[in-house]
């Protein structure tokens, strides 16, 4: 009876020591590294071909026919425009008076300007109210104020709303710009004009927030507006469903070009029809539009300061816009107040105008563009849904849809899938089990490192202590999983051996979580998924050194790979960024990434902690296998063939990396 049990156990063990994949796949395994490199290069080439209309680029078009941009005539008169100029003069004069009265106390000045806005809207006979909110996030014990003016549609029951938004402009307010208007003065003038028309089918809300509190004001207003279960502490007034929002952010007296800001939190974008509407209206008025301006930090870094040399500057304008769009979306930091609306699935856009005194455009024409945009949005009969939410813009009128740019992502991920086939064609179930348990250990430590952010973002010392503890905990957990769980679930495993397929299995186990991460993130933020793939995939294409090679060759090859991995590790990347931005240290950048993650939900900080850092560590562990060793106590639970479980303490005096 016992002999039959022994034979059965030996048969199970023999089956587990056979290769998982055999046949045609195992025959082409030698060509997989070359195929992986070719697919990765194909992904890079496809990125370069995005602006080419022969391959990916498409001309934008309107999918929602009800918008009908520019068809109706504009009736915003010169009288309304002159009223906006008058308001701007009063606003500037009041700012100077308040500055003298309050000794340039910016908070008191801002409150005085908000009272002026409230009085002006009230003088028009319109519905107006204030919202007060706590600003402890930015200013302790501060109280912010929002002013909201409403024009009710006479023909409907007020079930739908279009929102206009602006901030109490404080930048360059002391500069005397003759005949200038700003978002506040134009917004109040448009409210006055819309209160006199008879074609409104939706209520118009004009929300004015305080600049000194950044986006806290508009975020608080949206939170209160969309959460009806909140207990009201003041007379907060709601309207119907917000169909669209347009944020006005400008102060100028002439028009050179119009800037459409569309990026929201974590790369979220508005419906493409909203962008196309203002693009079509601007083209009809013969005004140039753009999606980026050179005051943005990214184009300023790449193309104006030229810190990366002349190579990037040699690209044409479409490739430059492509680079800026991908980087801006990957960073995930919003470009305007419209992001607060997008967080509640409201399509929103921020419109800015710039003047270089090189164009004959006037702000009167800009006012007509805003009027036409409001009239087009007024025609909406349902929520934006017919056009794209996932796209890439290389110009305001050229886009790449999700069905096209996913081809690039497929090219970049295929090398990881080929690596899995490469591993499975020459390893056993036992090797997979070892790699699986070690993968759990590495990514568990990465998650613990992410959850401990209050500590390792406290100071520079805690930052390095956190990285050191991360590595130590990863080593210990990998050791324990190898000694405890592996022997608990695997029957009579053979001693671990150091061979190329087995080493590839060890660091290749981190491919699975990486593929899942890139695939899932690509649906939310394609640009970040692409940059993540560009950072991580090349490290998996490198094939480990064959053990049949000489020790000198293996040492040199491993040393080169080790140096490359160290040069692209988390501390090294933070150091490179600090060189690009000398005003920030690497620790300041680490704290900034955390702040952006907590505020806007950006993915850079969790990616570095949970995915990137463990992935680089797995490579470094296996490369250092032959040169690092020390003794460690660990628990071992062998399972013998008589089904008697024994727990004993074993002293392991062998290579620590063998256990990982």
Buried (B, 14 or more C-beta within 10 A) or exposed (E): EEEEEEEEBEEEBEEBBEBBBEEEBBEEBEEBBEBBBBBBEBBEEBBEBBBEEEBBBEEBEBBBEBBBBBEBEBEBEEEBBEBBBEBBBEBBEBBEEBBEEBEEEBBBBBBBBBBBBBEBBBEBEBBBBBBEBEBEEEBEEBEBBBBBBBBBBEEEEEEBBBBBBBBBBBEEBEEEBEBBBBBBBBBBBBBBBBBEBEEBBBBBBBBBBBBBBBBBBBBBBBBBBBEEEEEEEEEBBEBBEBBBBBBBBBBBBBBBBBBBBBBBBBBBBBBBBBBBBBBBBBBBBEBBBBBBBEEBEBBEBBBEEEEEEEEBEEBEEBBBBBBBBBBBBBBBBBBBBBBBBBBBEBBBBBBBBBBEEEBEBBBBBBBBBBBBBBBBBBBBEEBBEBBBBBBBBBBBBBBBBBEBBBBBBBBBBBBBBBBBBBBBBBBBBBBBBBBBBBBBBBBBBBBBBBEBBEBBBBEEEBBEBBBEBBBEBBBBBBBBBBBBBBBBEBBBBEEBEBBBBBBBBBBBBBBBBBBEBBEEBBEBBBBBBBBBBBBBBBBBBBBBBEBEEEEEEBBEBBEEBBEBBEEBBBBBBBBEBBEEBEEBBBBBBBBBBBEBBEBBBBBBBBBBBBBBBBBBBBBBBBBBBBEEBEEBEBEBBBBEEEEEEEEEEEEBEEBBBBBB
